[in-house]
Amino acid sequence: MNTQEAREILGIEDESSNLEALKKKYRDLAKIYHPDRVSGDARRFLHINAAYELLKGLYLHGNQASYNEENEDDLKDRVEAVNSAFSDMSHKLQEKYNDNMQYASQQIVEKLSSYYSSSQLHENLECDFEAIVNDSVLDLTQWFNNNLASIAIDYDNWINSFLQDTYSELRERELRNWYRSVFFGKNLLPAVLTGCLSFLTLGIWGYWTAGGLSLVCSLIIAYFFYKLTVKSRLEVSQRVFKLDIDSTQLSSERFQLNLQRKFAKDDSRAAALITGATLGGANAGIGGAIVGGIFGSLLGGLFGEPLHELKKRTLDALNTRFENICQEIADSLNKKTPEIQRQLIKAIHDNYERNRQRTIKLIMASPGNKSKKFWYTNTSKENPLSNANVVGITICSILICSLIFLFALFHL
């Protein structure tokens, strides 16, 4: 794309127009052709972006800002959709939390009722309670992360469809203009060298026809590799950056740390607390050290009673402790989910800008149909057609030429 093409795309006739006029023209066209609009056209929208970036660079004398100030407007509808999906997920998260905690409470009662002796209660209560809490929290965090992944998948599908038409156009233009493509020349060179060598070798042996056939086959191989490479490297799924949500996922370990700080302040039964914490920490589950400390403190003053009295008093103490754990988890969720939402929106902005910049660079690097060359011969990593598969072309050409040589040697 050259400056004249960029001006034609944006409809700017006056070369003396300033940067503000350029921005206004861009915004007006972007509102019309944005893919989230009814009249949207993703391919046209990206060409408008490329033209704008090219002309803006001229106005700024090459000092382009790394972040596109129009990014906010471009993503407005998409961010609203993500916020709406996240809001729905947050409401469902509260319901999921209530269900999980209620189920965990029922499991605690059932587990306590199943003990038939004081020694069994003493030996198993800590581990059983920890397992119940562990399963409930893990299930909650996995549910949250799975729903977060669904939002990311929806965005990835959107960005793929957003870029699909543009990459299809770039691919079709390249293949349509193969005979004047620099990249085709790069594929052709090793094939021609191999074919000519085979042609001369067979000619020396007197098999000129077979030599000519080997040269033709080498050229066909070059075109085959060229076409295959263009289709694969200009496939949108190969070029798009996927949304990275690893840093935004909910971790169950955060609950453990929060709970540990809370219950470590309980010094009323310090000796039993330390002993229980040591045992629980060895299990390294959710609330391992926490629950160990709780029960070391709790059971220290309860044994030596009849089993039914022990169960009653243990259940009362368990309910109190479990309510504290539930409150701590709820507080952590209320604090963490808005933070995750902000991180997700930022990740979407960053991902959109990376994909947009990569695509418009390809558009700008692809000259118009009137140009003599169809891809600049730069070796930038952003140009998917900068390097040919020389090794693959050479090996296939040598293999085919060798087969032809053997056929000529034994049958002609």
C-alpha distance (Angstrom), angle and dihedral (degrees) to the residues before:
residue distance angle dihedral
M1 . . .
N2 3.79 . .
T3 3.81 130.1 .
Q4 3.80 93.2 -96.5
E5 3.82 91.4 54.9
A6 3.80 89.9 46.2
R7 3.82 91.5 53.1
E8 3.80 90.7 48.8
I9 3.80 92.2 51.0
L10 3.83 92.0 50.8
G11 3.79 93.4 39.1
I12 3.81 94.3 -122.1
E13 3.79 111.8 152.7
D14 3.78 100.1 164.8
E15 3.80 109.4 78.6
S16 3.81 90.1 -165.0
S17 3.83 93.4 62.6
N18 3.81 114.9 125.2
L19 3.80 133.1 -125.1
E20 3.81 93.8 -95.0
A21 3.80 90.9 55.4
L22 3.80 88.9 49.4
K23 3.81 91.5 51.4
K24 3.81 91.9 48.7
K25 3.78 91.7 50.6
Y26 3.81 90.8 48.4
R27 3.82 93.4 49.4
D28 3.80 92.6 48.5
L29 3.80 92.4 51.7
A30 3.81 93.5 40.8
K31 3.81 90.8 56.4
I32 3.79 90.1 53.8
Y33 3.79 100.1 44.1
H34 3.82 102.6 31.7
P35 3.84 106.5 129.1
D36 3.81 92.1 -127.3
R37 3.81 90.4 61.2
V38 3.80 123.7 86.4
S39 3.80 90.0 -117.2
G40 3.81 91.5 42.8
D41 3.78 126.0 142.6
A42 3.81 114.0 -176.7
R43 3.80 94.6 -165.5
R44 3.81 93.0 50.4
F45 3.80 90.7 43.5
L46 3.82 92.6 55.9
H47 3.80 91.4 47.4
I48 3.81 87.9 52.9
N49 3.80 88.4 50.9
A50 3.79 91.7 50.3
A51 3.81 92.5 48.6
Y52 3.79 90.9 48.0
E53 3.82 93.2 49.8
L54 3.80 91.3 48.6
L55 3.81 94.9 50.4
K56 3.80 93.5 39.2
G57 3.79 88.5 56.2
L58 3.80 89.6 55.5
Y59 3.81 92.4 50.0
L60 3.80 91.0 48.2
H61 3.82 91.6 44.3
G62 3.80 91.3 -118.7
N63 3.82 95.7 -50.5
Q64 3.79 97.4 118.7
A65 3.76 119.9 174.1
S66 3.80 113.0 -113.3
Y67 3.79 91.6 -133.1
N68 3.75 120.1 58.1
E69 3.81 109.4 -129.3
E70 3.80 90.1 -151.5
N71 3.81 89.8 60.5
E72 3.81 92.4 95.0
D73 3.81 92.8 56.6
D74 3.82 93.0 43.9
L75 3.80 92.0 54.7
K76 3.79 99.3 37.4
D77 3.82 96.7 105.6
R78 3.80 93.1 40.4
V79 3.80 92.8 50.5
E80 3.79 90.3 48.7
A81 3.81 89.3 53.1
V82 3.81 91.4 49.2
N83 3.82 92.1 47.3
S84 3.79 90.1 49.8
A85 3.82 91.5 50.2
F86 3.81 90.8 46.8
S87 3.80 91.2 49.5
D88 3.80 91.0 52.6
M89 3.80 89.6 48.1
S90 3.82 90.9 51.0
H91 3.80 91.6 54.2
K92 3.79 90.7 48.8
L93 3.80 89.0 46.6
Q94 3.80 89.9 60.5
E95 3.80 90.1 51.4
K96 3.80 90.8 46.6
Y97 3.80 90.4 49.3
N98 3.82 92.2 51.3
D99 3.80 91.8 48.1
N100 3.81 93.2 47.6
M101 3.78 94.6 48.1
Q102 3.79 92.4 46.0
Y103 3.79 90.8 50.1
A104 3.81 91.0 47.2
S105 3.81 90.3 51.3
Q106 3.80 90.6 52.5
Q107 3.78 90.8 48.5
I108 3.81 90.9 52.4
V109 3.82 91.0 53.5
E110 3.80 92.2 46.8
K111 3.77 92.9 47.1
L112 3.79 93.0 49.0
S113 3.80 90.8 49.0
S114 3.80 91.3 52.4
Y115 3.82 94.6 63.5
Y116 3.81 111.4 103.5
S117 3.80 98.6 -172.0
S118 3.77 141.5 29.7
S119 3.79 91.0 -118.0
Q120 3.81 91.6 54.2
L121 3.79 90.4 49.8
H122 3.79 90.4 48.3
E123 3.80 93.1 49.4
N124 3.82 100.1 42.4
L125 3.79 110.8 25.5
E126 3.80 96.7 83.9
C127 3.82 94.8 49.0
D128 3.81 93.5 41.6
F129 3.77 93.4 49.9
E130 3.80 90.9 46.9
A131 3.82 91.1 50.4
I132 3.81 91.6 50.9
V133 3.81 93.0 49.9
N134 3.79 90.7 42.0
D135 3.82 93.8 53.1
S136 3.79 93.2 45.8
V137 3.80 94.8 50.7
L138 3.81 93.6 43.1
D139 3.78 91.4 50.1
L140 3.81 90.3 49.4
T141 3.81 94.7 49.5
Q142 3.80 92.9 43.9
W143 3.79 90.2 51.2
F144 3.81 90.5 50.7
N145 3.81 94.0 47.4
N146 3.81 92.5 47.0
N147 3.80 90.5 53.4
L148 3.79 90.4 46.0
A149 3.80 88.6 52.2
S150 3.82 88.9 52.7
I151 3.80 90.0 56.2
A152 3.82 89.5 49.6
I153 3.83 90.9 49.4
D154 3.81 90.4 51.8
Y155 3.79 89.4 52.1
D156 3.82 92.2 47.0
N157 3.80 89.9 51.3
W158 3.79 89.2 50.3
I159 3.82 94.6 49.9
N160 3.82 89.9 46.6
S161 3.80 92.4 52.9
F162 3.81 88.8 42.3
L163 3.82 91.7 58.0
Q164 3.81 99.2 31.4
D165 3.81 98.7 90.6
T166 3.80 93.3 46.2
Y167 3.80 94.3 52.2
S168 3.80 90.3 44.7
E169 3.80 89.4 53.9
L170 3.82 92.6 47.8
R171 3.79 90.3 49.0
E172 3.80 94.0 48.0
R173 3.80 93.0 46.3
E174 3.79 91.6 51.2
L175 3.82 93.8 48.7
R176 3.78 92.5 43.7
N177 3.80 90.6 54.2
W178 3.80 96.9 40.5
Y179 3.81 93.7 129.8
R180 3.84 91.6 65.1
S181 3.77 98.7 33.7
V182 3.78 120.1 123.4
F183 3.79 89.0 -150.5
F184 3.81 91.6 55.4
G185 3.79 88.0 53.2
K186 3.79 89.8 54.7
N187 3.81 89.7 53.3
L188 3.79 92.0 44.5
L189 3.80 97.6 52.8
P190 3.86 100.1 70.0
A191 3.79 90.9 41.0
V192 3.81 92.2 52.1
L193 3.79 92.2 48.2
T194 3.80 92.1 49.4
G195 3.80 92.8 43.4
C196 3.79 94.0 48.7
L197 3.78 91.2 48.9
S198 3.79 90.1 51.1
F199 3.81 91.2 45.3
L200 3.81 92.1 53.7
T201 3.81 93.2 43.5
L202 3.80 93.2 51.7
G203 3.80 90.1 42.3
I204 3.80 91.1 56.7
W205 3.81 87.9 54.4
G206 3.78 88.9 49.1
Y207 3.81 97.8 -106.7
W208 3.80 99.5 120.4
T209 3.80 94.1 152.4
A210 3.79 91.6 53.2
G211 3.80 88.7 45.9
G212 3.78 90.9 53.8
L213 3.80 89.7 48.2
S214 3.81 91.3 52.4
L215 3.80 90.5 51.4
V216 3.80 91.7 50.6
C217 3.81 91.1 47.5
S218 3.81 90.1 51.6
L219 3.80 90.3 53.6
I220 3.80 90.7 48.9
I221 3.80 89.9 50.9
A222 3.82 89.9 51.4
Y223 3.80 91.4 52.8
F224 3.81 91.5 45.4
F225 3.82 91.9 52.5
Y226 3.81 90.9 44.2
K227 3.79 93.2 52.9
L228 3.80 93.9 43.3
T229 3.82 92.3 48.6
V230 3.80 93.7 48.3
K231 3.79 91.8 50.8
S232 3.80 94.1 48.3
R233 3.81 98.9 41.0
L234 3.79 94.5 45.2
E235 3.79 93.1 46.7
V236 3.80 109.0 119.9
S237 3.81 93.0 -134.1
Q238 3.82 89.0 58.7
R239 3.79 95.3 48.2
V240 3.79 104.9 39.3
F241 3.79 122.4 96.3
K242 3.80 110.0 -131.1
L243 3.78 120.3 -135.7
D244 3.80 111.1 -95.0
I245 3.81 111.3 -143.6
D246 3.81 99.5 161.6
S247 3.81 91.9 107.7
T248 3.81 92.7 48.4
Q249 3.80 99.1 53.9
L250 3.78 122.4 112.6
S251 3.80 114.5 -108.4
S252 3.79 121.7 -154.2
E253 3.82 89.2 -150.3
R254 3.80 89.6 72.8
F255 3.80 89.7 64.9
Q256 3.77 90.6 51.6
L257 3.80 92.6 53.2
N258 3.79 93.0 47.0
L259 3.79 92.4 48.9
Q260 3.78 92.5 46.5
R261 3.78 92.1 56.7
K262 3.77 91.0 47.6
F263 3.79 99.5 49.6
A264 3.78 97.1 35.6
K265 3.79 86.6 75.7
D266 3.79 91.9 67.9
D267 3.81 103.6 101.3
S268 3.80 99.1 161.6
R269 3.82 92.4 104.6
A270 3.77 100.7 22.9
A271 3.80 100.7 162.1
A272 3.81 96.0 50.7
L273 3.77 89.8 40.8
I274 3.81 93.2 57.7
T275 3.81 92.7 45.5
G276 3.80 92.9 49.5
A277 3.79 92.6 45.3
T278 3.80 90.6 54.2
L279 3.81 92.0 52.4
G280 3.81 93.7 44.1
G281 3.80 93.5 46.6
A282 3.80 90.0 57.9
N283 3.82 89.0 64.6
A284 3.82 91.8 54.3
G285 3.79 93.7 -157.8
I286 3.78 128.2 135.0
G287 3.78 105.2 -54.9
G288 3.82 90.7 1.1
A289 3.78 98.7 150.2
I290 3.79 90.7 27.5
V291 3.77 97.2 54.7
G292 3.79 91.1 40.4
G293 3.78 90.3 55.7
I294 3.78 92.3 45.2
F295 3.75 93.6 53.4
G296 3.74 95.4 40.2
S297 3.79 86.0 58.1
L298 3.78 95.0 38.7
L299 3.79 101.0 47.8
G300 3.77 94.3 41.6
G301 3.79 91.7 80.5
L302 3.79 101.1 32.5
F303 3.81 109.1 62.3
G304 3.76 123.9 91.8
E305 3.85 92.2 58.0
P306 3.83 131.4 106.9
L307 3.80 111.2 -79.9
H308 3.83 96.7 -112.2
E309 3.81 91.5 49.4
L310 3.78 90.6 46.1
K311 3.81 91.3 50.9
K312 3.80 92.1 48.7
R313 3.77 94.6 49.8
T314 3.80 91.9 41.7
L315 3.80 91.1 51.4
D316 3.81 91.7 51.3
A317 3.77 90.9 50.5
L318 3.83 91.5 44.0
N319 3.80 91.7 52.8
T320 3.78 90.9 52.4
R321 3.78 92.9 48.2
F322 3.80 92.4 44.0
E323 3.80 91.2 51.8
N324 3.79 88.9 53.5
I325 3.80 90.8 49.6
C326 3.82 91.3 48.9
Q327 3.78 91.1 49.9
E328 3.78 91.2 49.5
I329 3.82 91.2 50.7
A330 3.81 91.5 47.1
D331 3.81 91.6 50.3
S332 3.79 90.6 49.0
L333 3.81 92.1 50.1
N334 3.79 92.6 48.1
K335 3.79 89.8 51.1
K336 3.79 98.5 41.0
T337 3.82 104.2 42.7
P338 3.85 96.3 63.6
E339 3.80 88.5 48.5
I340 3.81 90.7 51.0
Q341 3.80 89.9 49.1
R342 3.82 91.2 54.1
Q343 3.81 90.9 47.8
L344 3.81 90.7 49.5
I345 3.81 93.2 51.9
K346 3.80 90.7 48.2
A347 3.81 90.5 49.3
I348 3.81 89.6 51.9
H349 3.81 91.8 50.6
D350 3.80 91.3 49.2
N351 3.80 93.2 45.8
Y352 3.79 93.2 48.0
E353 3.80 91.8 50.5
R354 3.82 92.7 48.5
N355 3.81 92.0 50.6
R356 3.79 93.2 43.1
Q357 3.80 93.1 49.8
R358 3.81 93.0 47.2
T359 3.80 92.4 49.9
I360 3.78 98.0 45.8
K361 3.83 89.5 48.7
L362 3.80 87.5 58.3
I363 3.79 90.8 48.6
M364 3.81 91.1 49.3
A365 3.83 91.4 47.1
S366 3.80 92.3 51.9
P367 3.83 108.6 81.2
G368 3.77 122.1 -144.4
N369 3.79 123.8 -91.2
K370 3.82 91.3 -93.8
S371 3.80 93.1 60.7
K372 3.78 119.4 103.8
K373 3.80 92.8 -135.2
F374 3.76 124.1 46.2
W375 3.81 101.8 -157.3
Y376 3.74 125.8 24.2
T377 3.77 113.9 -115.2
N378 3.79 94.7 -118.7
T379 3.81 120.1 135.8
S380 3.79 95.8 -143.9
K381 3.79 116.0 144.1
E382 3.80 87.1 -129.5
N383 3.80 89.2 65.8
P384 3.83 105.9 77.7
L385 3.81 91.0 -165.8
S386 3.78 97.8 53.8
N387 3.83 96.3 104.8
A388 3.80 131.2 37.0
N389 3.79 125.7 -144.8
V390 3.80 92.6 -104.4
V391 3.80 94.9 165.0
G392 3.80 94.1 51.4
I393 3.81 93.3 46.4
T394 3.79 92.5 47.5
I395 3.82 94.7 48.3
C396 3.81 93.3 48.0
S397 3.80 92.2 46.2
I398 3.81 92.1 49.7
L399 3.81 90.6 47.8
I400 3.80 93.8 50.9
C401 3.80 93.0 43.8
S402 3.81 90.3 49.4
L403 3.80 91.7 52.6
I404 3.80 90.7 49.5
F405 3.81 90.2 48.5
L406 3.82 92.2 51.4
F407 3.81 91.4 46.4
A408 3.82 90.8 50.5
L409 3.80 91.8 45.6
F410 3.80 96.1 53.5
H411 3.82 103.6 28.9
L412 3.78 106.6 33.4
